[in-house]
Amino acid sequence: MQPLELYRDRDHACLMFTDLIEEDGQTVQANQFLIVDGDTGAIIDPGGTLAFNELFMAMGRHFAPQRLSYLIASHADPDIIASLDRWLTSTNAQLVISRIWERFVPHFTKAGKTEGRIIGVPDGGGHLPLGRHELVLLPAHFMHSEGNFHFYDPVSRILFTGDLGVSMTSGAQARVPVTDFAAHVPLMEGFHRRYMVSNKILRLWTRMARQLDVAMIVPQHGAPIMGQPAIQEFYNWLDELKCGVDLFDERAYQLPTALIDPVTRQTRQP
């Protein structure tokens, strides 16, 4: 299937790949993104090893992988950068990731592969040159990773939000932008309540994000959120959402009694 074209003008394009992994019920649907500005390209959240071959071939129809400048990672989860060793072998791209993950990501590669090829992003973020323009690297710590960033493209006005805004959908469903936010909430709520660390962090993030001119919010799993009404409803929803440590108390920290059966992979009480 062709990538979803999120934005295109004469010099700038943003493409979203939604269905590179076979949907067999054993993996989570994930999106990968290609941003091209003139002769410069970047992949955002390139994905795990399961996605590498398909993404490498698919993006090659739109931009030569050997010309990639950056592999940009919102955080260091396996579905984000487990394919790193193969990308570093196949391209000359640099990895852009939070400084706190610089000494962990080499565990995804052969010894020495990352030497001189990591751009460590400070906690406050920054601006990354991309062709004639730049990407804004926005702090998004604890959403859900300790060192986490979102990426704003001022040309397309797209905000790439990693695991924030995620919905549990198929690759085909991820190609349909969300404009009715209220109807979309059931696909998002369970994930956000468990994976986002606290409402305090969400409110700090929305205060920052509201200062940007955003046409579309695009997460790493599921469908984009498009248009001002839906985007504002998303911000409002996050402002009120109790999640993570907000929902935990002493009942969550008890000595376990359940037995885990390695044959059925089920738990039961003794």
VEXDREN-2710 file (C-alpha; in Angstrom, 1 decimal):
% VEXDREN-2710
k/r/px/py/pz
1/MET/0.0/0.0/0.0
2/GLN/1.2/3.5/-0.8
3/PRO/2.1/5.8/2.2
4/LEU/-0.4/8.3/3.3
5/GLU/0.7/11.8/2.1
6/LEU/0.2/14.1/5.0
7/TYR/1.7/17.1/3.2
8/ARG/3.3/18.0/0.0
9/ASP/4.4/21.1/-1.8
10/ARG/7.1/21.6/-4.5
11/ASP/10.0/21.3/-2.0
12/HIS/8.6/19.7/1.1
13/ALA/6.8/16.4/1.8
14/CYS/5.7/14.4/4.9
15/LEU/4.7/10.7/4.3
16/MET/3.3/8.3/6.8
17/PHE/3.7/4.5/6.5
18/THR/1.0/2.7/8.4
19/ASP/1.0/-1.0/7.5
20/LEU/4.5/-2.3/7.0
21/ILE/4.1/-5.1/9.6
22/GLU/1.8/-8.0/9.0
23/GLU/-1.2/-7.7/11.4
24/ASP/-1.2/-11.1/13.1
25/GLY/-2.4/-10.1/16.5
26/GLN/1.1/-10.5/18.0
27/THR/2.4/-7.0/17.3
28/VAL/1.1/-3.4/17.7
29/GLN/0.4/-1.4/14.6
30/ALA/3.0/1.4/14.2
31/ASN/3.6/4.4/12.0
32/GLN/6.9/5.5/10.4
33/PHE/7.4/8.9/8.9
34/LEU/9.5/10.3/6.1
35/ILE/10.1/14.0/5.9
36/VAL/11.8/15.4/2.8
37/ASP/12.9/19.0/2.3
38/GLY/14.6/19.5/-1.1
39/ASP/17.6/17.1/-1.2
40/THR/17.5/16.4/2.6
41/GLY/15.5/13.6/4.3
42/ALA/14.8/12.3/7.7
43/ILE/12.9/9.3/9.1
44/ILE/11.0/9.8/12.3
45/ASP/10.6/6.7/14.6
46/PRO/12.0/4.2/12.0
47/GLY/10.6/1.2/13.8
48/GLY/11.7/-2.3/14.8
49/THR/13.4/-5.0/12.8
50/LEU/10.1/-6.3/11.6
51/ALA/9.5/-3.0/9.7
52/PHE/13.0/-2.4/8.3
53/ASN/12.9/-4.2/4.9
54/GLU/9.5/-2.9/4.0
55/LEU/10.2/0.6/5.1
56/PHE/13.6/0.7/3.3
57/MET/12.0/-0.4/0.0
58/ALA/8.9/1.7/0.4
59/MET/10.7/4.9/1.2
60/GLY/13.2/4.3/-1.7
61/ARG/10.4/4.9/-4.1
62/HIS/10.2/8.5/-2.8
63/PHE/13.7/9.3/-1.5
64/ALA/17.0/7.4/-1.7
65/PRO/17.8/6.0/1.7
66/GLN/21.5/6.6/1.2
67/ARG/20.7/10.3/1.2
68/LEU/19.0/10.4/4.6
69/SER/20.5/12.9/7.0
70/TYR/18.7/11.8/10.2
71/LEU/17.0/8.9/12.0
72/ILE/15.0/10.8/14.6
73/ALA/13.7/8.9/17.6
74/SER/11.1/10.1/20.0
75/HIS/12.5/7.7/22.6
76/ALA/14.3/4.3/22.8
77/ASP/11.5/1.7/22.8
78/PRO/12.1/-1.3/20.5
79/ASP/9.2/-0.4/18.2
80/ILE/11.0/2.9/17.7
81/ILE/14.6/2.0/17.0
82/ALA/15.2/-1.8/17.3
83/SER/16.1/-1.6/13.6
84/LEU/18.9/0.9/14.3
85/ASP/21.8/-1.4/13.4
86/ARG/20.5/-2.0/9.9
87/TRP/19.8/1.7/9.3
88/LEU/23.3/2.6/10.4
89/THR/24.7/0.0/8.0
90/SER/22.5/1.0/5.1
91/THR/22.8/4.8/5.4
92/ASN/25.1/7.5/6.5
93/ALA/22.3/9.1/8.7
94/GLN/22.8/10.3/12.2
95/LEU/20.6/9.2/15.1
96/VAL/18.8/12.1/16.9
97/ILE/17.7/11.1/20.3
98/SER/17.5/12.3/23.9
99/ARG/20.9/12.6/25.6
100/ILE/19.8/10.2/28.4
101/TRP/19.5/7.4/25.8
102/GLU/22.9/8.0/24.1
103/ARG/24.7/5.2/26.1
104/PHE/21.8/2.8/25.8
105/VAL/21.0/2.8/22.1
106/PRO/24.4/1.1/21.2
107/HIS/22.8/-2.0/22.7
108/PHE/20.7/-2.2/19.5
109/THR/23.8/-2.3/17.3
110/LYS/27.2/-4.0/16.8
111/ALA/30.1/-2.6/18.7
112/GLY/31.3/0.8/17.5
113/LYS/28.4/1.3/15.1
114/THR/27.0/4.4/16.8
115/GLU/30.4/6.1/17.4
116/GLY/30.3/9.7/16.0
117/ARG/26.7/9.2/14.7
118/ILE/24.5/10.2/17.7
119/ILE/23.1/13.7/18.1
120/GLY/22.1/13.9/21.8
121/VAL/19.2/16.2/22.4
122/PRO/19.3/18.2/25.7
123/ASP/16.2/18.1/27.9
124/GLY/15.1/21.5/26.7
125/GLY/15.0/20.4/23.1
126/GLY/16.1/22.5/20.2
127/HIS/15.9/23.3/16.5
128/LEU/17.3/20.8/14.0
129/PRO/18.2/22.0/10.4
130/LEU/16.5/20.1/7.7
131/GLY/17.1/21.3/4.2
132/ARG/16.1/25.0/3.9
133/HIS/14.0/24.7/7.1
134/GLU/14.2/23.1/10.5
135/LEU/12.4/20.8/12.8
136/VAL/11.5/21.8/16.4
137/LEU/12.5/19.2/18.9
138/LEU/9.9/19.6/21.8
139/PRO/10.3/18.3/25.3
140/ALA/7.8/15.5/26.0
141/HIS/9.5/13.8/28.9
142/PHE/7.5/11.0/30.8
143/MET/5.0/10.7/27.9
144/HIS/5.8/7.9/28.4
145/SER/9.6/7.8/28.4
146/GLU/12.0/9.6/30.8
147/GLY/13.8/11.2/27.8
148/ASN/11.2/11.8/25.2
149/PHE/10.7/14.3/22.4
150/HIS/8.0/15.4/19.9
151/PHE/8.8/16.9/16.6
152/TYR/7.1/20.0/15.0
153/ASP/7.4/20.7/11.3
154/PRO/6.6/24.4/10.8
155/VAL/6.2/23.9/7.0
156/SER/3.5/21.3/7.1
157/ARG/2.3/22.4/10.6
158/ILE/2.4/18.8/11.7
159/LEU/3.2/17.8/15.3
160/PHE/4.6/14.3/15.5
161/THR/3.8/13.1/19.0
162/GLY/5.2/9.6/19.4
163/ASP/3.2/7.7/22.0
164/LEU/0.9/10.7/22.9
165/GLY/-2.3/10.6/20.9
166/VAL/-2.0/6.9/20.2
167/SER/-5.1/4.9/19.3
168/MET/-5.4/1.1/19.0
169/THR/-6.3/0.6/15.3
170/SER/-5.3/-1.3/12.2
171/GLY/-3.0/0.0/9.6
172/ALA/-6.0/0.8/7.3
173/GLN/-7.8/2.6/10.1
174/ALA/-4.7/4.7/10.8
175/ARG/-4.9/6.1/7.3
176/VAL/-8.2/7.9/8.2
177/PRO/-7.6/11.2/10.0
178/VAL/-9.7/11.8/13.1
179/THR/-12.0/14.9/13.0
180/ASP/-14.7/13.6/15.5
181/PHE/-12.5/13.5/18.6
182/ALA/-15.3/12.4/21.0
183/ALA/-16.0/9.3/19.0
184/HIS/-12.3/8.5/18.9
185/VAL/-11.7/8.6/22.7
186/PRO/-12.6/5.0/23.4
187/LEU/-9.7/3.9/21.1
188/MET/-7.2/6.1/23.1
189/GLU/-8.3/6.1/26.7
190/GLY/-7.0/2.8/28.0
191/PHE/-3.5/3.4/26.5
192/HIS/-3.2/6.9/27.9
193/ARG/-4.4/6.1/31.4
194/ARG/-1.7/3.4/31.7
195/TYR/1.3/4.8/29.7
196/MET/1.2/8.5/30.4
197/VAL/2.9/9.2/33.8
198/SER/0.6/11.8/35.3
199/ASN/-1.9/14.6/34.6
200/LYS/0.6/17.2/35.8
201/ILE/2.9/16.2/32.8
202/LEU/0.0/16.3/30.4
203/ARG/-1.0/19.8/31.5
204/LEU/2.5/21.1/31.2
205/TRP/2.7/19.7/27.7
206/THR/-0.6/21.1/26.5
207/ARG/0.4/24.6/27.8
208/MET/3.4/24.4/25.5
209/ALA/1.7/22.8/22.5
210/ARG/-1.1/25.4/22.5
211/GLN/1.5/28.0/21.5
212/LEU/2.2/26.2/18.2
213/ASP/0.2/26.6/15.0
214/VAL/-0.8/22.9/14.5
215/ALA/-2.8/21.6/11.6
216/MET/-2.4/17.9/12.5
217/ILE/-1.2/15.8/15.4
218/VAL/0.3/12.5/14.3
219/PRO/1.2/9.8/16.8
220/GLN/3.3/6.7/16.3
221/HIS/0.4/4.3/16.5
222/GLY/-3.1/4.9/15.1
223/ALA/-4.7/7.7/13.2
224/PRO/-3.8/11.4/13.0
225/ILE/-5.9/14.0/14.7
226/MET/-6.7/16.8/12.1
227/GLY/-8.3/20.2/12.3
228/GLN/-8.6/22.8/15.0
229/PRO/-11.8/21.5/16.6
230/ALA/-10.4/18.0/17.1
231/ILE/-7.0/19.3/18.2
232/GLN/-8.4/21.6/20.8
233/GLU/-10.7/18.8/22.1
234/PHE/-7.6/16.6/22.4
235/TYR/-5.8/19.3/24.4
236/ASN/-8.8/19.7/26.7
237/TRP/-9.1/16.0/27.2
238/LEU/-5.5/15.7/28.2
239/ASP/-5.9/18.6/30.7
240/GLU/-8.5/16.6/32.6
241/LEU/-7.2/13.0/32.1
242/LYS/-6.1/11.1/35.3
243/CYS/-3.4/8.7/34.4
244/GLY/-0.3/6.8/35.5
245/VAL/0.7/7.6/39.1
246/ASP/-2.6/9.5/39.6
247/LEU/-4.4/6.1/39.5
248/PHE/-2.0/4.1/41.8
249/ASP/-2.1/3.7/45.5
250/GLU/-0.9/1.1/48.0
251/ARG/-3.2/-1.6/46.5
252/ALA/-1.0/-1.7/43.4
253/TYR/2.0/-2.6/45.6
254/GLN/1.2/-5.9/47.3
255/LEU/3.1/-9.1/47.4
256/PRO/1.7/-11.2/44.5
257/THR/-0.2/-14.4/45.0
258/ALA/-1.3/-15.3/41.5
259/LEU/0.3/-18.3/39.7
260/ILE/1.4/-17.9/36.1
261/ASP/0.9/-21.1/34.1
262/PRO/3.7/-21.3/31.4
263/VAL/1.6/-23.6/29.3
264/THR/-1.6/-21.7/29.1
265/ARG/0.1/-18.3/29.7
266/GLN/-2.7/-17.5/32.0
267/THR/-2.7/-16.4/35.7
268/ARG/-4.8/-18.0/38.4
269/GLN/-5.2/-17.7/42.1
270/PRO/-3.8/-20.6/44.2
END
